[in-house]
């Protein structure tokens, strides 16, 4: 008699399932984050909302995805990437920490 694990397709199936689940959860996390931004009153065209959305989306789809298997996979001394109005700042990013959108008038 086959086990449920074997019937599902063994390890290959569960790796695909975990990947699909993770992609769905990250997409839903971004949608929830966007709703939270709206809940605190940030308008769709607010530059703060845009940059926070971009940062969260980037973090959820890249950084978080790197260490899915175990917390032990996260390297010691890993630093939180810096983010600017233009995006990721540092070795792999092109954003500038000093650039900001023009101030809105009254």
Secondary structure, 3 states (H helix, E strand, C coil): CCCHHHHHCHHHHHHHHHHHHHHHHHHHHHHHHHHHHHHCCCCCCCHHHHHHHHHHHHHHHHHHHHCCCCHHHCCCCCCCCEEECCEEECCCCCCCCCCCCCCCCC
